[in-house]
Structures are given as C-alpha cells and as structure tokens.
Amino acid sequence: MNQTTRYISRQLIMSSLLITFVMTGVIWLFVAVRAVESIVNRGLSVKLFLLLTSLQIPNFLTQILPISLFIAVLYVYTRLNSDREIVVMRAAGLSPLALAKPVIVLSLFVMLLVYFLTLWATPASYKTFRNLQWDIRYSLAHIVLKEGVFNIFSDSITVYLRERSSRNELRGLLVHDSREKDRPVTYHAESGTLIEAGNGAKVILRRGNSILIDKKNPQLGRVVFFDRHTLDLTNIINRPPLRFREARERGVIELLTLKKNDVGNPNDFGKFVVEGHQRLAMPLTVLGFALVALVTLLRGDLSRRGQLKRILAAVGIFVTVMSLNLGLINLSANNLNLIPGIYIANGLPILLALVLLTFPGRIGSKANRLKTAVASAGP
C-alpha cells in the first residue's frame, strides 16, 4: 500500500467511524427514550434496560454501515477534489482504479463485517432480546405495583397499596384473591414485601387480616388476624407454553429451508424466505453505495464547480437503489419468482461502477491535460 492509498484510507476510516458512531448514538437514543416507559411501568433495572437496548445495536449497524460509508466517501473525495488533491494525484499517474483502491479495500472489509452481523450477530442478539421481552411480559417480577390504584395482575388477583417505600417494600395493602371462585379471600395488611421467585412472586403480608367468603356455605365465612402471612402469586398469569419465533431471530439456513407448515400463518411464508435472501444480498450494498459515490464524484472533469450537482446525483442514485431494494423485497414476499431481482438490484451498481472505473472515459480528463501541459513545459 503506497503513501497515497494510506492517506486516503486513513481519512475514510476516521470519517466512517465518526459517522457510524453518531448515527448509532442517535438511533440508540431514540430507542432508549421509547424504552423508558418500560422502566416506569415495569420497574426494570437500569442494567436490564441497557441490555435490552444494546441488543438492538447489531440490527442498527447492518443498516447504518452502508450509509455511513457512502457519506464518508462523498465527504472525503469531495474535499480532495476541492483541494485539487485529486488533480495532483491524476497528474502523478494514478488511474481511476488506483484512486478507488482505498474505497474498495475498506468496503470489502465493512462488507465482511456486515455479513457477520446479518448471518450471526443480528439473529442471535434479536433472539436474546425477544426472549427477555417475553420473560418480562409474563413475569410478575417485572410488574410494578402503582400507588393509589387497583393493580390487576390477572382476572383473579387485584392489589391496592397506599405507598411503597422501595421497589419491594409495600405499605397499606389490600389484596383480593378469587382464584378459588367459590371461596374468594380479601387480605388487608399494614405492610408487605414483594419477593421475586423464579417465574413468579410472593408477597409477605405483615400485621393484617384475611376475610374469607364461602359462597356455597356462607356460615363458614371467617375473619383471620395474622402477624405474618405468605401470599403465593406464582403462575397467576397465563403464559403461553411456546413463543413463535420471528424471521429476524432465525438463521439463514433455517429461513431458506422452511416449509409452509413451519410458519404460523402460511401467508407469511414468503416473508421468511425473502428475509433469508435479503441477508445474503444486502451486504453487497456496502460496496455498491461506496462505488456509486466514488464514480459520481470522479466522472467528468475535476473542478471546484459542479460538486453540489454531483453530490445530489450520488444521493439520487443512492435513494433510487435503496427504494428499488425495498420495493423488490416487498414484492418478492408475495411472489417468490422475483427473488433474483434482489441480488441483481444489489449487485448491478457494483458491476456498473467497476466498468466505469476500468473504462473511465472522461474521468480525470482535466488532470490528464494538466499532466500533458507540465510535460510539454519541461526542458
């Protein structure tokens, strides 16, 4: 790797890292703000909150990395062009492919990283995220008892409390337990402690009484005073025995070998198949978008004028290709015969860009004229 390639590569790497960091931070902050509700309403710890939001980062990166590299190429080569460094490099004998070498090398590295994310990291992290989300939804350990209102755990358990001194310490408790339909019990206690236990919870009631009503034999109803009583809340929530796994948490091999019987709704079968092919084709956009930005900036005479038009042209092509990909994904889910179009849409920009770099035409024509002029002015 010569000095010029190292010089451009260093700028590309620094710009890509900075853009990726900023975009990831912004998206993570947006997700975190939405997830704050879980802390308030479910009583999640900060550690669990950070874990849940961090597990979504691999999915963000698969979308962010192609965009960040595209922006980095636009920024770096626009600046090099504005500072006449591209003209000097062309005058020194660098071909368009030589100028593209730092972009191609970095794009291939990032493309391999995106393949790692799409084929392994993203499904694994999203599966862990969904499992945690599932446990939180059906676990009493993550239910927050609100003060001053009747908290309904299920059709048979209702809890009211006056206040809570900490996450698990409760004061002024009123609990109505109707799990035995013919023998409902109402508990009143001065205080209590919520104890997490496996997939359920228990409440230790202190200094209170229980009122039992026997609907079949009303005379058997009674009031019992206690100093301490344990109320078991295990399995009061109807938790489904199995959780249906979404397409994003399945491996590529599983997605491509699925049968309609393996999908809950046969109408969603196409979405699962397309998800597998998308993971194989989407990383190609890393190289495609980077080369689109590069060719658009290098095509034609290199000058201070016309940079804005070229940038807008690159952005227009980027948006067009992105929209085409999304459209093909949606159409392919309904018609699996269109799946080859996903690979074509992702691979065609790479092929066209490499052809333009190999047969540059007017790329660097002004630099060539400058080189000729310098040579003719020599002794």
Secondary structure, DSSP 8 states (H G I E B T S, - for coil): --HHHHHHHHHHHHHHHHHHHHHHHHHHHHHHHHHHHHHHHH---HHHHHHHHHTTHHHHHHHHHHHHHHHHHHHHHHHHHHTTHHHHHHHTT--HHHHHHHHHHHHHHHHHHHHHIIIIIHHHHHHHHHHHHHHHHT-GGG----TTSEEE-SSSEEEEEEEESSSSEEEEEEEEE-SSTTS-EEEEEEEEEEEEETTEEEEEEEEEEEEE--SS-GGG-EEEEEEEEEEE-TT-S---S-----GGGS-HHHHHT--GGGSSSGGGHHHHHHHHHHHHHTTHHHHHHHHHHHHHHHSS---STTHHHHHHHHHHHHHHHHHHHHHHHHHHHH-GGGHHHHHHHHHHHHHHHHHHHHS-TTTTHHHHHHHHHHHHT--
